[in-house]
Amino acid sequence: MRITLAAQSLIPAKGYGGTQRQVEWLVTELVRLGHHVVLIAAPGSSHPMCDVRHAVSDAECRAAIPRDTQIVNLHAWKVEVPFPTLNTEHGHLPDYPRPQPNWNFLSARHAELHGRKTFVYNGFPVDAY
């Protein structure tokens, strides 16, 4: 599958970075499973296993998505794109407008706090801990 992940943060995380680490680990595992991944992130971002494109605005994010992308996974970037999209909310912003469909949260309680039901727990490299 051709997957684009988009995060506004610097990847990899420098010091602490929950969302950044989750995106970095997700890229690694998706590539390991055989997917072609493109990462769109803040300038200075890098990942040894995928093509990395830099963006700071919604327009730059949209322009950086390859035309052959099959799905976009947005992490804390609320931008409309002309592709099937999964929006992953990492924070607690229950009053933030979410006009796009397909929102995913990090736990049942996290979803409930946002008036939703769908969630997927964060994955992490167990061997690193």
ABEGO torsion letter per residue (X at the ends): XBBBBBBABBOBBBEBGAAAAAAAAAAAAAAAAGBBBBBBBBBGBBBAABBBBBBABAAAAAAABBAABABBBBBGBBBBBABBBBBBBABBBAABBBABBGBBBABAAAAAAAGBABBBBBBBBAAAX
